[in-house]
Protein backbone atom coordinates (compact mmCIF):
# COMPACT_ATOMS: atom_id res chain seq x y z
CA UNK A 1 0.00 0.00 0.00
CA UNK A 2 2.80 2.42 0.90
CA UNK A 3 4.54 1.69 -2.41
CA UNK A 4 1.47 2.75 -4.38
CA UNK A 5 1.07 5.90 -2.34
CA UNK A 6 4.68 6.95 -2.86
CA UNK A 7 4.28 6.39 -6.63
CA UNK A 8 1.14 8.50 -6.67
CA UNK A 9 2.98 11.29 -4.89
CA UNK A 10 6.21 10.99 -6.89
CA UNK A 11 4.61 10.89 -10.34
CA UNK A 12 3.13 14.44 -10.31
CA UNK A 13 6.30 15.83 -8.80
CA UNK A 14 8.46 14.28 -11.51
CA UNK A 15 6.05 15.49 -14.18
CA UNK A 16 6.22 19.07 -12.92
CA UNK A 17 10.01 18.98 -12.70
CA UNK A 18 10.38 17.54 -16.18
CA UNK A 19 8.18 20.27 -17.64
CA UNK A 20 9.76 23.12 -15.68
CA UNK A 21 13.41 22.23 -16.31
CA UNK A 22 13.45 22.73 -20.11
CA UNK A 23 11.87 26.18 -19.74
CA UNK A 24 14.73 27.36 -17.55
CA UNK A 25 17.32 26.16 -20.06
CA UNK A 26 15.53 27.55 -23.09
CA UNK A 27 16.64 31.15 -22.62
CA UNK A 28 20.14 31.77 -23.93
CA UNK A 29 21.90 35.06 -23.89
CA UNK A 30 23.77 36.38 -26.92
CA UNK A 31 26.98 35.74 -24.96
CA UNK A 32 26.00 32.08 -24.51
CA UNK A 33 25.24 31.73 -28.23
CA UNK A 34 28.54 33.34 -29.20
CA UNK A 35 30.65 31.36 -26.73
CA UNK A 36 28.95 28.08 -27.61
CA UNK A 37 29.67 28.63 -31.30
CA UNK A 38 33.28 29.54 -30.51
CA UNK A 39 33.69 26.44 -28.31
CA UNK A 40 32.29 24.17 -31.04
CA UNK A 41 34.64 25.70 -33.61
CA UNK A 42 37.65 25.29 -31.31
CA UNK A 43 36.63 21.72 -30.47
CA UNK A 44 36.25 20.79 -34.15
CA UNK A 45 39.65 22.35 -34.96
CA UNK A 46 41.27 20.70 -31.94
CA UNK A 47 42.56 24.02 -30.57
CA UNK A 48 41.16 23.73 -27.03
CA UNK A 49 43.91 24.05 -24.43
CA UNK A 50 44.87 20.80 -22.76
CA UNK A 51 42.68 20.21 -19.70
CA UNK A 52 40.40 23.19 -20.34
CA UNK A 53 36.76 22.43 -19.62
CA UNK A 54 33.60 24.11 -20.88
CA UNK A 55 32.89 25.85 -17.53
CA UNK A 56 36.40 27.32 -17.49
CA UNK A 57 36.07 28.47 -21.10
CA UNK A 58 32.56 29.86 -20.53
CA UNK A 59 33.71 31.85 -17.52
CA UNK A 60 36.42 33.67 -19.46
CA UNK A 61 34.43 33.91 -22.71
CA UNK A 62 31.44 35.53 -20.96
CA UNK A 63 33.74 38.16 -19.42
CA UNK A 64 35.37 38.83 -22.80
CA UNK A 65 31.95 39.12 -24.45
CA UNK A 66 30.77 41.63 -21.84
CA UNK A 67 33.86 43.76 -22.46
CA UNK A 68 33.43 43.55 -26.24
CA UNK A 69 29.70 44.39 -26.08
CA UNK A 70 29.31 47.00 -23.31
CA UNK A 71 26.14 48.53 -24.76
CA UNK A 72 24.16 45.35 -24.34
CA UNK A 73 22.75 45.49 -20.83
CA UNK A 74 21.31 42.61 -18.86
CA UNK A 75 17.84 44.07 -19.32
CA UNK A 76 18.25 43.65 -23.08
CA UNK A 77 19.21 40.02 -22.54
CA UNK A 78 16.26 39.44 -20.21
CA UNK A 79 13.89 41.01 -22.72
CA UNK A 80 14.95 38.40 -25.27
CA UNK A 81 14.27 35.53 -22.85
CA UNK A 82 10.89 33.83 -22.93
CA UNK A 83 8.51 34.81 -20.17
CA UNK A 84 8.52 31.27 -18.81
CA UNK A 85 12.24 31.34 -18.04
CA UNK A 86 13.45 31.82 -14.52
CA UNK A 87 15.56 34.93 -14.01
CA UNK A 88 17.53 35.21 -10.79
CA UNK A 89 18.09 38.61 -9.30
CA UNK A 90 21.64 39.31 -8.20
CA UNK A 91 22.07 40.05 -4.53
CA UNK A 92 23.03 43.58 -3.70
CA UNK A 93 26.61 44.03 -2.57
CA UNK A 94 25.85 47.25 -0.70
CA UNK A 95 25.20 47.01 3.00
CA UNK A 96 21.85 48.23 4.26
CA UNK A 97 22.18 51.58 5.95
CA UNK A 98 20.26 51.90 9.19
CA UNK A 99 20.24 55.06 11.24
CA UNK A 100 20.38 53.62 14.74
CA UNK A 101 20.78 57.02 16.37
CA UNK A 102 17.11 57.87 15.78
CA UNK A 103 15.55 56.22 18.82
CA UNK A 104 13.08 59.02 19.52
CA UNK A 105 9.74 57.41 20.19
CA UNK A 106 10.56 54.04 18.67
CA UNK A 107 9.52 52.13 21.80
CA UNK A 108 6.25 54.01 22.02
CA UNK A 109 5.69 53.60 18.31
CA UNK A 110 6.19 49.82 18.60
CA UNK A 111 3.65 49.64 21.42
CA UNK A 112 1.11 51.49 19.28
CA UNK A 113 1.78 49.19 16.33
CA UNK A 114 1.46 46.11 18.54
CA UNK A 115 -1.99 47.34 19.56
CA UNK A 116 -2.94 47.88 15.93
CA UNK A 117 -1.58 44.41 15.03
CA UNK A 118 -4.13 42.69 17.24
CA UNK A 119 -7.06 44.37 15.51
CA UNK A 120 -5.50 43.96 12.05
CA UNK A 121 -4.87 40.27 12.70
CA UNK A 122 -8.47 39.61 13.71
CA UNK A 123 -9.96 41.57 10.80
CA UNK A 124 -7.66 40.30 8.03
CA UNK A 125 -6.93 36.75 9.15
CA UNK A 126 -3.19 37.41 9.07
CA UNK A 127 -1.03 35.23 11.28
CA UNK A 128 2.56 34.17 11.81
CA UNK A 129 5.86 35.96 11.95
CA UNK A 130 5.98 36.78 8.26
CA UNK A 131 2.69 38.69 8.36
CA UNK A 132 3.65 40.31 11.66
CA UNK A 133 6.95 41.66 10.35
CA UNK A 134 5.36 42.94 7.15
CA UNK A 135 2.67 44.71 9.17
CA UNK A 136 5.24 46.21 11.54
CA UNK A 137 7.39 47.43 8.65
CA UNK A 138 4.43 49.31 7.22
CA UNK A 139 3.24 50.57 10.58
CA UNK A 140 6.55 51.90 11.81
C-alpha positions as CSV (number, residue, x, y, z in Angstrom):
1,X,0.0,0.0,0.0
2,X,2.8,2.4,0.9
3,X,4.5,1.7,-2.4
4,X,1.5,2.7,-4.4
5,X,1.1,5.9,-2.3
6,X,4.7,6.9,-2.9
7,X,4.3,6.4,-6.6
8,X,1.1,8.5,-6.7
9,X,3.0,11.3,-4.9
10,X,6.2,11.0,-6.9
11,X,4.6,10.9,-10.3
12,X,3.1,14.4,-10.3
13,X,6.3,15.8,-8.8
14,X,8.5,14.3,-11.5
15,X,6.0,15.5,-14.2
16,X,6.2,19.1,-12.9
17,X,10.0,19.0,-12.7
18,X,10.4,17.5,-16.2
19,X,8.2,20.3,-17.6
20,X,9.8,23.1,-15.7
21,X,13.4,22.2,-16.3
22,X,13.4,22.7,-20.1
23,X,11.9,26.2,-19.7
24,X,14.7,27.4,-17.6
25,X,17.3,26.2,-20.1
26,X,15.5,27.6,-23.1
27,X,16.6,31.1,-22.6
28,X,20.1,31.8,-23.9
29,X,21.9,35.1,-23.9
30,X,23.8,36.4,-26.9
31,X,27.0,35.7,-25.0
32,X,26.0,32.1,-24.5
33,X,25.2,31.7,-28.2
34,X,28.5,33.3,-29.2
35,X,30.7,31.4,-26.7
36,X,29.0,28.1,-27.6
37,X,29.7,28.6,-31.3
38,X,33.3,29.5,-30.5
39,X,33.7,26.4,-28.3
40,X,32.3,24.2,-31.0
41,X,34.6,25.7,-33.6
42,X,37.7,25.3,-31.3
43,X,36.6,21.7,-30.5
44,X,36.3,20.8,-34.2
45,X,39.6,22.4,-35.0
46,X,41.3,20.7,-31.9
47,X,42.6,24.0,-30.6
48,X,41.2,23.7,-27.0
49,X,43.9,24.0,-24.4
50,X,44.9,20.8,-22.8
51,X,42.7,20.2,-19.7
52,X,40.4,23.2,-20.3
53,X,36.8,22.4,-19.6
54,X,33.6,24.1,-20.9
55,X,32.9,25.9,-17.5
56,X,36.4,27.3,-17.5
57,X,36.1,28.5,-21.1
58,X,32.6,29.9,-20.5
59,X,33.7,31.9,-17.5
60,X,36.4,33.7,-19.5
61,X,34.4,33.9,-22.7
62,X,31.4,35.5,-21.0
63,X,33.7,38.2,-19.4
64,X,35.4,38.8,-22.8
65,X,32.0,39.1,-24.4
66,X,30.8,41.6,-21.8
67,X,33.9,43.8,-22.5
68,X,33.4,43.5,-26.2
69,X,29.7,44.4,-26.1
70,X,29.3,47.0,-23.3
71,X,26.1,48.5,-24.8
72,X,24.2,45.3,-24.3
73,X,22.8,45.5,-20.8
74,X,21.3,42.6,-18.9
75,X,17.8,44.1,-19.3
76,X,18.2,43.6,-23.1
77,X,19.2,40.0,-22.5
78,X,16.3,39.4,-20.2
79,X,13.9,41.0,-22.7
80,X,15.0,38.4,-25.3
81,X,14.3,35.5,-22.9
82,X,10.9,33.8,-22.9
83,X,8.5,34.8,-20.2
84,X,8.5,31.3,-18.8
85,X,12.2,31.3,-18.0
86,X,13.4,31.8,-14.5
87,X,15.6,34.9,-14.0
88,X,17.5,35.2,-10.8
89,X,18.1,38.6,-9.3
90,X,21.6,39.3,-8.2
91,X,22.1,40.0,-4.5
92,X,23.0,43.6,-3.7
93,X,26.6,44.0,-2.6
94,X,25.9,47.2,-0.7
95,X,25.2,47.0,3.0
96,X,21.9,48.2,4.3
97,X,22.2,51.6,5.9
98,X,20.3,51.9,9.2
99,X,20.2,55.1,11.2
100,X,20.4,53.6,14.7
101,X,20.8,57.0,16.4
102,X,17.1,57.9,15.8
103,X,15.5,56.2,18.8
104,X,13.1,59.0,19.5
105,X,9.7,57.4,20.2
106,X,10.6,54.0,18.7
107,X,9.5,52.1,21.8
108,X,6.2,54.0,22.0
109,X,5.7,53.6,18.3
110,X,6.2,49.8,18.6
111,X,3.7,49.6,21.4
112,X,1.1,51.5,19.3
113,X,1.8,49.2,16.3
114,X,1.5,46.1,18.5
115,X,-2.0,47.3,19.6
116,X,-2.9,47.9,15.9
117,X,-1.6,44.4,15.0
118,X,-4.1,42.7,17.2
119,X,-7.1,44.4,15.5
120,X,-5.5,44.0,12.1
121,X,-4.9,40.3,12.7
122,X,-8.5,39.6,13.7
123,X,-10.0,41.6,10.8
124,X,-7.7,40.3,8.0
125,X,-6.9,36.7,9.2
126,X,-3.2,37.4,9.1
127,X,-1.0,35.2,11.3
128,X,2.6,34.2,11.8
129,X,5.9,36.0,11.9
130,X,6.0,36.8,8.3
131,X,2.7,38.7,8.4
132,X,3.7,40.3,11.7
133,X,6.9,41.7,10.3
134,X,5.4,42.9,7.1
135,X,2.7,44.7,9.2
136,X,5.2,46.2,11.5
137,X,7.4,47.4,8.7
138,X,4.4,49.3,7.2
139,X,3.2,50.6,10.6
140,X,6.6,51.9,11.8
